[in-house]
Amino acid sequence: MSIEKKYLKTKPVCKVKFILEKEAVSGAKKVNLVGDFNGWDTEATMMRKQKDGRFATTLDLEKNKEYQFRYVINGEKWENDSAADKYARSFVGDADNSVVVV
């Protein structure tokens, strides 16, 4: 798992690439990225499978903010990102959410 950040000089946004390694998603048919940036909609942000077996997607996120997120694998398994900047207590259940700071 990894998160790549690219800050734009001309806009107040950061291009954030979320990557799930193939070992973390072995056998996955689909992976969705859910979080504050899409209203926790499990269908809103589908990640694309890469040639090397990883899943990835890039979002433009407003700078100077924190966003909680998680991955949903095959519509049922919720996973955190081990490369998250930090973790925050989930507002649902007893789990933590990953946090990216931009």
C-alpha positions, 0 to 999 in steps of 0.5 A, spaced: 500 500 500 502 506 498 500 514 497 503 518 492 502 526 493 503 531 487 502 538 489 500 543 484 503 550 483 497 553 479 491 550 483 490 549 491 489 542 490 494 536 491 493 530 486 493 524 491 494 517 488 492 511 492 495 504 491 493 497 493 499 492 492 497 486 489 498 482 495 493 486 499 488 484 494 489 477 491 483 475 488 480 481 488 475 483 482 473 490 484 476 495 489 473 501 491 476 507 495 471 510 500 472 516 504 470 523 506 471 526 499 466 522 496 461 521 502 463 514 504 459 512 497 462 505 496 460 505 489 463 512 487 470 511 486 472 505 483 480 503 483 483 501 476 487 494 476 494 495 473 498 491 469 502 489 475 496 486 479 495 493 483 489 497 484 490 504 483 486 511 483 488 518 483 484 524 486 484 531 486 484 533 494 484 540 497 490 542 500 491 543 508 485 538 509 485 531 512 481 526 509 479 519 512 478 513 508 478 506 507 478 501 501 472 496 500 475 489 496 469 486 492 464 490 496 465 486 503 472 487 506 474 494 509 481 495 509 485 500 512 492 503 508 498 501 512 501 507 508 496 512 511 499 519 514 495 517 521 489 513 523 482 516 526 477 512 530 471 511 525 464 514 526 461 507 525 463 501 529 469 500 533 474 500 527 479 506 525 480 509 518 486 511 515 487 518 514 491 522 508 493 529 510 494 534 504 
